[in-house]
Amino acid sequence: MSVRVGLFGGTFDPMHLAHLRMACALRDELSLDRVHVVPAGVPYHRARAPLASPAQRLEMVRLTLAGQPGLLADDREIRRQRPAYTVETLESLRADLGADAELWLLIGGDSLAALHTWRRWPQLLQLANLAVLQRPDLPCPALDPAVAVLWQARQVADFSKRTHYGTIRALTLPALAVSATAIRQALADGQPCDGLLAPAVLDYIHQQQLYCGQP
């Protein structure tokens, strides 16, 4: 049987427990062998650079994933040291895994709505399947017509015939009111963040004096 692998990318500034929950849902609901959690080295889509360095964000991912079976921190975008495009990351991972691997890319509903703006976006489904995380407390976003066609045509409701790439699966998680932006603000204000971050990550943030006075 071919290996089943997921890719979950993000800025992770910092990685928090909602991120961990998403990675676990991807692993468990799709019965994956492992999930690569990939912090962006140079996030091209953000107006301002992350407050933590790439090395610090990678370390916070590693600390969050410690002891979690099937979840691993992947530094390939940080090693690239230039804007990180998802299609290139998928090409790199596909080259490592081979053509017979079943590969899944996790994105959120907001990313699906912006998918038509991503570099070489039609090629994503030639490299991987898409797992789209939907929140029941948010309305479904309006989709670009070309993306809407794929959304309707490529969705699968079961895994009786699993494929290496090319399908779309919607995943639904109950809302968890936590965001990296709110956590950074709380840390800047000296507010407690227990229960939002892994304890080892919180210790690391204090040791590195991250986000102090930096809303």
C-alpha positions as CSV (number, residue, x, y, z in Angstrom):
1,M,0.0,0.0,0.0
2,S,1.3,3.4,-0.9
3,V,2.2,5.9,1.8
4,R,-0.5,8.6,2.7
5,V,1.0,12.0,3.6
6,G,-0.5,15.4,4.4
7,L,1.0,18.9,4.0
8,F,-0.1,21.7,6.4
9,G,1.7,25.0,5.8
10,G,1.5,28.3,7.6
11,T,3.3,31.2,9.1
12,F,3.0,29.7,12.6
13,D,3.9,33.0,14.4
14,P,3.4,31.3,16.8
15,M,2.0,27.8,16.3
16,H,-0.9,27.3,18.7
17,L,-3.1,24.5,19.9
18,A,-5.8,25.2,17.2
19,H,-3.1,24.6,14.6
20,L,-2.3,21.3,16.4
21,R,-5.9,20.4,16.4
22,M,-6.1,21.0,12.6
23,A,-3.0,18.8,12.0
24,C,-4.5,16.0,14.1
25,A,-7.8,16.3,12.2
26,L,-6.0,16.0,8.9
27,R,-4.1,13.0,10.1
28,D,-7.0,11.2,11.7
29,E,-9.9,11.9,9.3
30,L,-7.9,11.0,6.2
31,S,-6.1,8.1,7.9
32,L,-2.7,9.5,6.9
33,D,0.6,7.9,7.8
34,R,2.1,11.3,8.6
35,V,1.6,15.1,8.2
36,H,4.4,17.5,7.3
37,V,3.9,20.8,9.1
38,V,5.7,23.4,7.1
39,P,6.4,26.9,8.4
40,A,6.8,29.5,5.7
41,G,10.3,30.9,5.4
42,V,9.3,34.2,3.6
43,P,5.5,34.4,3.5
44,Y,4.8,36.3,0.3
45,H,1.1,36.8,1.1
46,R,1.6,38.9,4.3
47,A,1.8,42.6,4.3
48,R,4.3,42.5,7.2
49,A,7.0,40.0,8.1
50,P,6.5,37.6,11.0
51,L,7.7,38.9,14.3
52,A,9.5,35.6,15.1
53,S,12.5,34.5,12.9
54,P,12.1,31.5,10.6
55,A,14.3,29.5,13.0
56,Q,12.2,30.5,16.0
57,R,9.0,29.6,14.2
58,L,10.4,26.3,13.2
59,E,11.4,25.6,16.8
60,M,7.9,26.4,18.1
61,V,6.4,24.0,15.5
62,R,8.8,21.3,16.7
63,L,7.9,21.9,20.3
64,T,4.2,21.9,19.6
65,L,4.4,18.6,17.7
66,A,6.7,16.8,20.2
67,G,5.2,13.5,21.2
68,Q,2.4,13.6,18.6
69,P,2.6,10.5,16.4
70,G,2.6,11.0,12.7
71,L,3.2,14.8,12.9
72,L,6.6,16.2,11.9
73,A,8.1,19.7,11.4
74,D,9.4,20.2,7.9
75,D,11.9,22.9,7.2
76,R,12.0,22.8,3.4
77,E,10.4,26.3,3.0
78,I,12.7,27.9,5.5
79,R,15.8,26.3,3.8
80,R,14.6,27.8,0.5
81,Q,15.2,31.4,1.9
82,R,12.9,33.0,-0.6
83,P,9.1,33.5,-1.1
84,A,7.4,30.2,-0.4
85,Y,4.9,29.1,-3.0
86,T,2.7,26.1,-2.2
87,V,3.0,24.5,-5.6
88,E,6.8,24.4,-5.3
89,T,6.5,22.9,-1.9
90,L,4.2,20.2,-3.2
91,E,6.6,19.5,-6.1
92,S,9.4,19.1,-3.6
93,L,7.4,16.8,-1.4
94,R,6.1,14.8,-4.4
95,A,9.7,14.3,-5.6
96,D,10.6,12.9,-2.2
97,L,7.6,10.6,-1.9
98,G,7.4,9.4,-5.5
99,A,4.4,9.1,-7.9
100,D,2.6,6.4,-5.9
101,A,2.2,8.3,-2.7
102,E,-1.2,9.7,-1.7
103,L,-0.6,13.3,-1.0
104,W,-3.1,15.8,0.7
105,L,-2.8,19.6,1.1
106,L,-4.7,21.2,3.9
107,I,-6.2,24.6,3.3
108,G,-8.8,26.7,5.0
109,G,-12.0,28.0,3.5
110,D,-10.5,31.5,3.2
111,S,-7.6,30.0,1.2
112,L,-10.0,28.3,-1.1
113,A,-11.7,31.6,-1.8
114,A,-8.3,33.1,-2.7
115,L,-7.0,30.0,-4.5
116,H,-7.2,31.6,-8.0
117,T,-4.6,34.1,-6.9
118,W,-2.0,31.5,-5.9
119,R,0.9,30.8,-8.2
120,R,0.2,28.0,-10.7
121,W,-2.9,27.1,-8.7
122,P,-4.4,24.7,-11.3
123,Q,-1.4,22.5,-10.9
124,L,-2.1,21.9,-7.2
125,L,-4.6,19.2,-8.0
126,Q,-2.1,17.6,-10.4
127,L,0.2,17.1,-7.4
128,A,-2.1,16.4,-4.4
129,N,-5.6,16.1,-3.2
130,L,-7.1,19.1,-1.3
131,A,-8.5,18.9,2.2
132,V,-10.5,22.1,2.8
133,L,-11.1,22.9,6.5
134,Q,-14.5,24.5,6.9
135,R,-15.8,26.2,10.1
136,P,-19.5,25.8,10.8
137,D,-19.7,29.2,12.4
138,L,-18.6,31.0,9.2
139,P,-20.5,31.2,5.9
140,C,-19.1,29.5,2.8
141,P,-17.0,32.1,0.9
142,A,-17.8,33.1,-2.6
143,L,-15.5,31.3,-5.0
144,D,-13.9,32.4,-8.3
145,P,-15.8,30.7,-11.1
146,A,-12.9,28.4,-12.1
147,V,-12.4,27.3,-8.5
148,A,-16.1,26.8,-8.1
149,V,-16.1,24.4,-11.1
150,L,-13.3,22.3,-9.4
151,W,-15.0,22.5,-6.0
152,Q,-18.2,20.9,-7.5
153,A,-16.5,18.4,-9.8
154,R,-13.7,17.1,-7.6
155,Q,-15.3,16.6,-4.2
156,V,-15.5,13.1,-2.8
157,A,-17.7,11.9,0.1
158,D,-16.0,8.6,0.8
159,F,-12.7,6.8,0.3
160,S,-13.9,3.7,-1.5
161,K,-11.5,4.6,-4.3
162,R,-8.6,6.7,-2.9
163,T,-6.4,8.5,-5.4
164,H,-2.9,9.9,-5.3
165,Y,-4.0,13.4,-6.3
166,G,-6.9,15.3,-7.9
167,T,-9.8,15.1,-5.4
168,I,-11.2,17.5,-2.8
169,R,-12.5,16.6,0.6
170,A,-14.2,19.0,3.0
171,L,-13.3,18.7,6.6
172,T,-15.4,20.3,9.3
173,L,-14.1,21.3,12.8
174,P,-16.1,23.0,15.6
175,A,-14.9,26.5,16.0
176,L,-12.1,27.2,18.4
177,A,-11.8,30.9,19.2
178,V,-8.0,31.3,19.0
179,S,-5.7,33.0,16.5
180,A,-2.0,33.8,16.3
181,T,-2.8,37.5,16.0
182,A,-4.8,37.4,19.3
183,I,-2.1,35.4,21.0
184,R,0.6,37.9,20.0
185,Q,-1.5,40.8,21.3
186,A,-2.1,39.0,24.6
187,L,1.6,38.3,25.0
188,A,2.4,41.9,24.1
189,D,0.0,43.0,26.8
190,G,1.4,40.6,29.4
191,Q,-1.8,38.5,29.4
192,P,-1.8,34.8,30.2
193,C,-2.0,32.4,27.2
194,D,-2.2,29.1,29.1
195,G,-4.4,26.6,27.2
196,L,-3.7,28.4,23.9
197,L,-0.1,27.3,23.4
198,A,1.8,24.1,24.2
199,P,3.5,24.7,27.6
200,A,7.0,24.1,26.0
201,V,6.1,26.8,23.4
202,L,5.1,29.2,26.1
203,D,8.4,28.6,27.9
204,Y,10.3,29.1,24.7
205,I,8.5,32.4,24.0
206,H,9.5,33.7,27.4
207,Q,13.1,32.5,27.1
208,Q,13.4,34.2,23.7
209,Q,11.5,37.3,24.8
210,L,9.3,37.0,21.8
211,Y,6.3,39.3,21.2
212,C,7.0,41.4,24.3
213,G,5.6,44.9,23.5
214,Q,5.1,43.9,19.9
215,P,1.4,43.9,19.1
